[in-house]
């Protein structure tokens, strides 16, 4: 009897071992399925579609998607079909996985809404993306199929995921572009773009709060607006008289009117309008501290008003907290209030979005200044998020500073930032897309190493990887070696700072001269030779080449327009040639908006392009007038 039991246990264990070791997919065949609930929510349904699509790309096998129960004994179970449960307190977008009775089960804390609604939790989808990325090696370098890296396999076995569960440490968001589904999908896949944990402000405006106030209150309450040179400025572009108690009351009244109709907490938005002017009334000035200022024209040309705006935040919060003890206020550390308060003490109900406008590549003095302010913002007691404009910069040049961004991001993560909201991450993937790739992967997991991510990116070029590494390293070194020269150039422009990169077109011929850019051709020629037998790798190399040739022609155009000896016709011819070239570039090679914002400052015969009518610049942007 004892021998029979031992034999039975042995045979059972052999059977389990064989089932676990049997490949799910082998030589174009599989008995597996993808199981989702009988009534799947949109996230579960789309997660199944994505898993099915990429398994087909990897193995040429299409696993059926089954709703409800199945008699099949292997495959995947997603979402609620897995039996994995999440409590009410589960972090939105978190996910868990396990190997269970022949199935790899992946489930997340999902919401019932549309998958494309980034405020709707999508944990199951992010679990699937993590499986594709970390277990199967899929990569998303830039939007579109040519930007995908798909490791081909003839055999695929089910293995436990590592990690087996995940909770995102940060909120991570970027400009939502519903009209550009491929770009949106890239951010979802590569960055795990998610906003459900992001603070939601009362009202329509989630950014600058007072854009519509001049039209609404300018005539009836001019005293709420900034006093400039003795006159209340109620024009469209203005700022507020933040010391005015009636203004503070109205802000809270409007917030509470909306809050009282909402089930979820709404934040009081007091983010000042995007203008450097600040109120000069006696009371506002009395709220100011010492007028210590930071480097570059972004900061040393304008008054330090940080104590004023921090006191404003606390005055508004005190009023709001009487109506709701959990009330929060949100404001930018931006312009003249980038500085952390030295006198005013904030608290955890203050949400501060850090907007550091000292770009990469950065010189050590600028890093020292910012980190001092970051440390003091942390000491103020406020909650912090990073809201950078860095990705507006770089123009169409191979300006690579991915490691500098990673260092800053990790420094802020150690200080406990709770979120990341990127502005400007919309284009130029062919020239400096490595910056965006590293940003996106770090948004998923801040513990990742920047150089390891660069190698991850490079490996996707297959046989061309050694030459592509040389190419990227060349521009990374050039960017770092020229950091002080580039910063000095910005310092000697009329604005005395880089102005979000919107002056880049005027000066790019000095930052990246045509003759320097041409050096990249030999490296990409070698990469193309190495990739000749690999169609997917060859397309990726060609994409980088499109970015290089675009940079060369753009630098040439910039030099022609800046040349006082060039004729008006020569300048127009250079512009037309650039536009014709751009019309043939692959999607996402460059960002048309960023080009328009920079190039409208080009001037011909002393007249800037933005002042001219019917000036063609970019495909899809017919004239500067229409673009603006």
Buried (B, 14 or more C-beta within 10 A) or exposed (E): EEEEEEEEEEEEEEEEEEEBEEBBBBEEEBBBBBBBBEEBBBBBBBBBBBBBEBBEBBBEBEBEBBBEEBEBEBBBBBBBBBEBEBEEEBBBBBBBBBBEEBBBBBBBBBBEBBBBBBBBBBBBBBBBBBBBBBBBBBBBBBBBEBBBBBEEBEEBEBEEBEEEBBBBBBBBBBBBEEEBEBBBBBBBBBBBBBBBBBBBBBBEEBBBBBBEBBEEBBEEBBBBBBBBEEEBBBEEEBBBBBBBEEBBEBBBEBBBEEBEEEEEEBBBBBBBBEBEBBBBBEBBBEBBBEEEBBBBBBBEEBBBBBBBBBBBBBBBBBBBBEEBEEBBBBBBBBBBBBBBBBEBEBBEBBBBBBBBBBBBBBBEEBBEBBBEBBEBBBBBEBBBBBBBBBBBBBBBBBBBBBBBBBBBBBBBBEBEBBBBBBBBBBBBBBBBBBBBBBBBBBBBBBEBBBEEBBEBBBBBBBBBBEBBBBBBBBBBEBBBEBBEEBBEBBBEBEBBBBBBBBBBBBBBBBBBBBEBBBEBBEBBEBBBBBBEEBEBBBBBBBBBBBBBBBBBBBBBBBBBBBEEEBEEEEBBBBBEBBBEBBEEBBBBBBBBBBBBBBBBBBBBEEEBBBEBEEBEBBEEBEBBEEBE
